[in-house]
């Protein structure tokens, strides 16, 4: 079957091409993160942000809530920061896990010491389904104000 599909691809492609089998990467933890990764930030930060900042959420495992909040999978929040220079490797930060995350807004950059920091706000959220009404009502969201640069990062959180 694979050979037939490859042959059809070659016949229907107007330019010369060759087909190859893909090799799977044997890294289950990486596959889980990348397979479930969702970018929360707009693709382009506000013009006044000094760095390229991207915010990603990824569940720790595939699962559903079963009524209680504690039954819901934890979601990891990853932040990458880069200057945008050629050959640069972005710096990766992670916030504590929560049951879910929403990007709220960009904030004005701030200067801490000699370093200018990009700034934004994220909020913890609950999944939409399978959390009973009593548990949902008792749960409280938290807002995190995050400050990042390629040389460091910090956050402060509060109950909204």
C-alpha positions as CSV (number, residue, x, y, z in Angstrom):
1,X,0.0,0.0,0.0
2,X,2.8,2.4,0.9
3,X,4.5,1.7,-2.5
4,X,1.2,2.4,-4.4
5,X,0.7,5.7,-2.5
6,X,4.4,6.7,-3.3
7,X,3.9,5.8,-6.9
8,X,0.7,7.8,-7.2
9,X,2.4,10.8,-5.6
10,X,5.3,10.6,-8.1
11,X,2.9,10.3,-11.0
12,X,0.7,13.2,-9.9
13,X,3.6,15.5,-9.0
14,X,4.5,17.8,-12.0
15,X,8.2,18.0,-11.0
16,X,10.7,15.3,-10.3
17,X,10.5,13.9,-6.8
18,X,11.5,10.8,-4.9
19,X,9.6,9.2,-2.0
20,X,11.1,8.2,1.3
21,X,9.8,6.6,4.5
22,X,9.8,8.7,7.6
23,X,11.7,7.4,10.6
24,X,9.9,7.7,14.0
25,X,11.7,9.5,16.8
26,X,11.8,7.2,19.8
27,X,11.3,9.9,22.5
28,X,7.9,9.4,24.1
29,X,8.1,12.4,26.5
30,X,9.1,14.7,23.6
31,X,6.3,13.3,21.4
32,X,3.8,13.8,24.2
33,X,4.8,17.5,24.6
34,X,5.0,18.3,20.9
35,X,1.9,16.3,20.0
36,X,-0.3,18.1,22.5
37,X,1.4,21.5,22.4
38,X,-0.8,24.6,21.9
39,X,0.6,28.1,21.4
40,X,-1.3,30.6,23.5
41,X,0.4,33.8,22.5
42,X,-0.4,35.8,19.4
43,X,2.1,35.0,16.7
44,X,3.6,38.5,17.0
45,X,4.1,40.3,20.3
46,X,3.2,43.9,20.7
47,X,5.7,46.2,18.9
48,X,7.1,47.5,22.2
49,X,8.2,44.0,23.4
50,X,12.0,43.8,23.3
51,X,12.2,40.0,22.6
52,X,10.5,37.3,20.7
53,X,8.3,35.6,23.3
54,X,6.1,32.5,22.7
55,X,3.9,30.8,25.3
56,X,2.9,27.2,24.9
57,X,0.6,24.9,27.0
58,X,0.9,21.2,27.0
59,X,-1.0,18.6,29.1
60,X,1.2,16.4,31.2
61,X,-0.8,13.4,29.9
62,X,-3.8,12.6,27.7
63,X,-6.9,12.3,29.9
64,X,-10.2,13.8,30.9
65,X,-11.6,15.2,34.1
66,X,-13.8,12.9,36.2
67,X,-15.8,15.3,38.2
68,X,-13.3,16.7,40.7
69,X,-10.7,19.3,39.8
70,X,-7.9,17.0,41.0
71,X,-8.9,14.4,38.4
72,X,-8.1,16.8,35.5
73,X,-4.7,16.5,33.8
74,X,-2.1,19.1,34.8
75,X,-1.1,21.4,32.0
76,X,2.5,22.7,31.7
77,X,3.2,26.2,30.5
78,X,6.4,26.8,28.6
79,X,7.8,30.2,27.6
80,X,10.5,30.7,25.0
81,X,12.4,33.9,24.8
82,X,14.9,35.0,22.1
83,X,16.5,38.1,20.7
84,X,15.9,36.9,17.2
85,X,19.6,36.6,16.3
86,X,20.8,34.1,13.7
87,X,22.1,30.9,15.4
88,X,20.6,31.8,18.7
89,X,18.9,29.1,20.8
90,X,15.8,30.5,22.6
91,X,15.8,30.3,26.4
92,X,13.0,28.0,27.8
93,X,11.2,28.7,31.0
94,X,8.3,26.9,32.7
95,X,5.6,28.0,35.1
96,X,4.1,25.7,37.8
97,X,1.6,23.3,36.4
98,X,-2.2,24.2,36.5
99,X,-5.4,22.5,35.2
100,X,-5.3,24.9,32.2
101,X,-4.0,28.2,30.9
102,X,-5.2,31.3,29.0
103,X,-3.1,34.1,27.7
104,X,-4.6,37.4,29.0
105,X,-2.5,40.3,27.5
106,X,0.9,41.7,26.8
107,X,2.0,44.3,29.4
108,X,4.5,47.1,29.0
109,X,8.1,46.0,29.2
110,X,9.9,46.8,32.4
111,X,13.5,47.3,33.4
112,X,15.0,45.3,36.3
113,X,18.5,46.4,37.0
114,X,20.1,46.7,33.6
115,X,17.9,44.2,31.9
116,X,14.7,45.1,30.0
117,X,12.1,42.4,30.4
118,X,9.1,41.4,28.2
119,X,6.0,41.3,30.3
120,X,2.6,39.5,29.9
121,X,-0.3,38.1,31.9
122,X,-1.6,34.5,31.9
123,X,-4.4,33.0,33.9
124,X,-5.2,29.5,35.2
125,X,-8.4,28.0,33.9
126,X,-10.4,24.8,34.3
127,X,-11.3,22.5,31.3
128,X,-14.8,23.2,30.0
129,X,-16.1,19.6,30.4
130,X,-16.4,17.0,33.1
131,X,-15.9,19.1,36.2
132,X,-19.0,19.0,38.4
133,X,-20.7,22.3,39.3
134,X,-19.8,22.2,43.0
135,X,-16.1,21.7,42.3
136,X,-16.2,24.3,39.5
137,X,-17.8,26.9,41.9
138,X,-15.2,26.2,44.7
139,X,-12.2,26.5,42.3
140,X,-10.5,29.9,41.9
141,X,-8.4,31.1,39.0
142,X,-5.0,32.8,39.5
143,X,-3.3,35.4,37.3
144,X,0.4,35.3,36.7
145,X,2.3,38.4,35.7
146,X,5.4,37.1,33.9
147,X,8.6,39.0,33.2
148,X,11.2,37.4,30.9
149,X,14.4,38.1,29.0
150,X,17.1,35.8,27.5
151,X,19.1,36.3,30.8
152,X,16.4,35.6,33.3
153,X,12.7,35.5,34.3
154,X,10.3,35.9,37.2
155,X,6.6,35.9,37.9
156,X,4.1,37.1,40.5
157,X,0.7,35.7,41.0
158,X,-2.5,36.8,42.6
159,X,-6.1,35.6,42.9
160,X,-8.2,37.7,40.4
